[in-house]
């Protein structure tokens, strides 16, 4: 079932033909797995982009930065701390929320 095979027919099927059917089903399964992995990667990138945009917006509003200045500030902070840009954005958002309360 995990390989995408939902039925098999035995009557009249030669043994050498069954191998090619299994090979095709296996290839199809691998293709579907790659598509699922690609979709998850794209979803993750979108979430990271949303975090960066939100953090930039906070810097623009609180520090009167331009969009480029906000982005480069986040980028520099991330590089200085040796963390991913999305992680820096998440940290900035958390700090902003903490200071707001």
WOCORCOR-V728468 format. One record per helix or strand of 2 or more residues. SS is the DSSP state (helix for helix, strand for strand). FROM is the first residue (numbers start at 1). TO is the last residue. If there is no record, write none. Layout:
ss=SS from=FROM to=TO
ss=SS from=FROM to=TO
//
This chain:
ss=helix from=15 to=63
ss=helix from=67 to=81
ss=helix from=85 to=100
//
